[in-house]
Amino acid sequence: MKRKTLNKEVQYNGIGLHKGEEIKMKLIPTENGGIIFKRVDLEDGKNVILMDIENTFDLTRGTNLKNEFGAAIYTIEHFLSALYIAGITDLIVELDGNELPIGDGSAKVFLEILEEAGIKELSDEVKEIKIEQPLNLTVGDKHIVALPYDGYKITYTIKFDHSFLKSQMLEIVLDMDSYKTEIANARTFGFDYEVEYLKKNNLALGGTLDNAIVIKNDGVLNPSGLRYDDEFVRHKILDLIGDLKVLNRPIKGHIIAIKAGHALDIEFAKLLKKQEEKLC
């Protein structure tokens, strides 16, 4: 497919999930440079972070990038998920803090600002990653499998030992329409017993019931409830799409994930990259 960027600059301001500070984000069109994050609050020359799988780190609670000078950007997966479905391959992302705005905890706001700016097709092409033969990765009870498929399909299963959230499964063939209606609005989630620990460790300081689902023993704390009965597995699919976007190439195949998460997603992306390098 053709590489793509935006038609014009667009800006969005919002609260960061972990620090709870307002972040100014500016998206600037560029050609054939890939996805580039720039920390405008840091010294020039040391503040550019390339979206490269080798720059990923600390994947416990999100997908994060850093450069050789230690400049980092956190919680990029929701934004990358929207970039993937919009086909954006080239963009400069200026930020005045170390994380992206959380929005409402989904990819909705990012998709909206991309559409507001408009998509510009570039002359160069980007080669797709085509799954030609089965590929799998297992770590403990977590699994990701890729199978040949003429399109992009994801099957995801989650399983928790919890009184309210137990297991959910969803299979979806991805395109812009299915993503918009079935995936983009699914919000990040956590359990009520995690909140105190996170706050004590200076995490989730910007987390509220407006940007995350908080799960209690018999339901959710959010007054508005859930957007989908299976919103949790839908959000996991949203995350997986964003995590695999670190390769910055379209994927053709059927991805099957069981109890995966950011760390396994990125390890699987590395496996995909290694397989592609062998084929070249």
C-alpha positions in Angstrom: 0.0 0.0 0.0 1.0 3.6 -0.3 2.7 5.4 2.6 0.4 8.0 4.2 0.7 11.1 6.3 -1.8 13.9 7.3 -3.0 16.7 5.1 -2.3 19.3 7.7 -1.1 19.9 11.3 -3.5 19.2 14.1 -3.2 19.7 17.8 -4.9 18.0 20.8 -4.5 18.8 24.5 -5.4 16.3 27.2 -4.5 14.8 30.5 -1.8 12.1 30.7 -2.8 8.9 32.5 0.1 8.4 34.8 1.4 11.9 35.7 -2.0 13.6 35.6 -0.6 16.6 33.8 -2.0 18.3 30.7 -0.1 17.3 27.6 0.0 19.3 24.4 0.3 17.1 21.3 0.9 18.4 17.8 0.8 16.1 14.8 2.9 17.4 11.9 2.8 15.8 8.4 6.1 14.5 7.1 7.2 12.3 4.1 9.0 8.9 4.4 10.5 9.5 7.8 8.4 7.0 9.7 6.7 7.9 13.0 8.8 10.3 15.0 8.1 11.5 18.6 9.7 14.8 19.6 9.8 15.9 23.3 9.7 19.7 22.9 10.2 20.0 26.7 13.7 18.5 26.4 17.0 19.7 25.0 17.2 19.7 21.2 19.4 17.0 19.8 18.5 14.6 22.5 14.7 14.8 22.4 13.8 12.8 19.2 12.5 9.2 19.7 12.0 7.1 16.6 9.2 4.5 16.6 11.4 1.5 16.3 10.8 -1.9 17.9 14.3 -1.8 19.3 13.4 1.4 21.3 10.5 -0.3 23.2 11.0 -0.7 27.0 9.1 -1.2 30.3 6.1 -3.1 28.9 4.4 -3.9 32.2 1.5 -1.4 31.9 1.8 0.0 28.5 3.9 0.4 25.4 6.7 2.9 25.7 9.7 4.1 23.7 13.0 5.7 24.6 16.1 6.9 22.8 19.8 6.5 23.5 19.8 9.6 25.6 17.1 8.4 27.9 14.3 10.5 26.6 11.1 8.5 26.8 7.5 8.6 25.8 4.9 6.4 27.6 1.5 4.9 26.8 1.5 5.1 23.0 -0.5 2.0 22.2 -4.0 3.7 21.8 -2.6 6.3 19.5 -0.7 3.7 17.5 -3.8 1.7 17.1 -5.6 4.6 15.5 -2.5 5.3 13.3 -2.6 1.7 12.1 -6.2 1.6 11.0 -5.8 5.0 9.3 -2.8 3.7 7.4 -0.5 6.5 8.7 3.2 5.6 8.2 4.9 9.0 8.4 4.3 11.6 11.1 6.0 13.9 13.5 4.4 13.8 17.0 5.4 16.8 19.2 4.7 16.5 22.9 5.6 18.7 25.9 5.6 15.8 28.3 6.6 12.2 28.6 3.3 10.5 27.8 0.4 10.8 25.4 -3.0 12.3 26.5 -5.3 9.5 27.6 -8.5 10.9 26.1 -11.4 8.8 27.3 -9.2 5.7 27.6 -9.9 4.4 24.1 -8.6 5.3 20.6 -11.7 7.4 19.8 -10.2 10.8 20.2 -7.1 9.9 18.2 -9.1 8.6 15.3 -11.2 11.8 15.3 -8.2 14.1 15.1 -6.6 12.0 12.3 -9.9 12.4 10.4 -10.0 16.1 11.2 -6.6 16.6 9.7 -7.3 14.3 6.7 -5.1 11.6 5.2 -2.6 12.3 2.4 -1.3 9.5 0.3 2.4 9.6 -0.5 4.2 8.4 -3.6 6.3 5.7 -2.0 5.0 2.3 -0.9 5.2 0.3 2.3 5.6 -3.4 2.1 3.0 -5.5 4.0 3.9 -8.2 6.4 2.2 -11.3 5.0 1.9 -14.4 7.1 2.9 -17.2 4.8 3.1 -20.0 7.4 2.0 -20.6 11.0 4.0 -18.7 13.6 3.5 -18.9 17.4 4.9 -17.6 20.6 4.1 -18.9 24.1 5.2 -17.6 27.5 3.6 -19.5 30.3 -0.2 -19.5 29.8 0.0 -16.6 27.3 -0.1 -17.3 23.6 0.0 -15.5 20.2 -0.4 -17.4 16.9 -0.3 -16.1 13.4 -1.9 -17.9 10.5 -2.2 -17.1 6.7 -5.3 -15.1 5.9 -6.3 -12.9 3.0 -6.9 -9.8 5.2 -6.3 -8.8 8.8 -8.3 -10.8 11.4 -7.8 -11.0 15.1 -9.2 -13.5 17.5 -8.6 -12.7 21.2 -9.4 -14.5 24.4 -9.0 -13.0 27.9 -9.3 -15.0 31.1 -9.3 -13.6 34.7 -9.7 -15.2 38.1 -12.3 -12.6 39.2 -15.8 -12.6 40.4 -17.1 -10.2 37.7 -14.6 -10.5 34.8 -13.9 -14.1 33.9 -13.4 -14.9 30.2 -14.3 -13.2 27.0 -13.6 -13.9 23.3 -14.0 -11.9 20.2 -13.1 -12.4 16.5 -13.1 -9.5 14.1 -12.0 -8.9 10.5 -10.4 -5.4 10.6 -11.1 -2.5 8.3 -11.9 1.1 9.1 -15.7 0.4 9.5 -15.3 -2.5 11.8 -12.6 -0.7 13.8 -14.7 2.4 14.3 -17.9 0.6 15.4 -16.4 -2.4 17.3 -13.0 -1.5 18.6 -12.1 2.2 18.7 -14.5 3.1 21.6 -13.4 0.3 23.9 -11.7 1.8 27.0 -8.7 0.7 29.1 -9.6 -1.0 32.4 -8.2 -2.0 35.8 -9.4 -3.5 39.0 -10.4 -1.4 42.1 -7.8 -3.1 44.3 -5.0 -1.9 42.0 -5.9 1.8 42.3 -4.3 2.4 45.7 -1.1 0.7 44.7 -0.9 2.7 41.5 -1.4 6.0 43.2 1.2 5.2 45.9 3.7 4.5 43.1 2.9 7.8 41.3 1.0 6.0 38.6 -2.5 6.6 37.2 -2.5 10.0 38.8 -4.6 11.2 35.9 -6.9 8.2 35.9 -10.6 8.8 36.5 -13.9 7.1 35.7 -14.0 9.3 32.6 -10.9 7.7 31.1 -10.8 4.2 32.4 -13.2 1.4 33.5 -12.7 0.4 37.1 -13.9 -3.2 37.9 -15.3 -4.1 41.3 -16.4 -7.4 42.7 -19.8 -7.3 41.1 -19.6 -4.9 38.2 -17.9 -1.6 37.3 -17.6 1.6 39.3 -18.3 3.8 36.2 -21.8 5.3 36.5 -22.4 5.1 32.8 -21.6 1.4 32.8 -20.0 -0.4 29.8 -20.1 0.6 26.1 -20.2 -3.1 25.2 -20.8 -6.2 27.3 -17.4 -7.5 26.2 -15.6 -4.1 26.2 -12.6 -5.6 28.0 -11.6 -8.0 25.2 -12.3 -5.3 22.6 -9.8 -3.1 24.3 -7.2 -5.8 24.3 -7.7 -6.1 20.6 -7.2 -2.3 20.4 -4.0 -2.6 22.3 -2.7 -5.5 20.2 -3.3 -3.5 17.0 -1.4 -0.6 18.5 1.5 -2.7 19.8 2.1 -4.4 16.4 2.0 -1.0 14.8 5.6 -0.5 16.1 6.6 -2.4 13.0 4.9 0.4 10.9 3.8 -2.0 8.2 0.4 -3.3 7.3 -0.3 -6.9 8.3 -2.0 -9.6 6.3 -2.8 -12.6 8.4 -5.0 -14.0 11.2 -3.6 -13.2 14.7 -4.9 -15.4 17.5 -4.1 -14.1 21.0 -4.8 -15.8 24.4 -4.2 -13.8 27.6 -1.5 -11.8 25.8 -0.4 -8.3 26.9 2.0 -5.5 25.9 5.2 -7.5 26.6 4.1 -10.6 24.6 2.7 -8.4 21.8 6.1 -6.7 21.4 8.0 -10.0 21.6 5.7 -11.3 18.9 6.3 -8.2 16.8 10.0 -9.0 17.1 9.3 -12.5 15.9 7.4 -11.2 12.9 10.3 -8.9 12.1 12.9 -11.7 12.3 10.8 -13.9 10.1 10.6 -11.1 7.5 14.3 -10.6 7.6 14.9 -14.3 6.9 12.6 -14.1 3.8 14.4 -11.1 2.4 
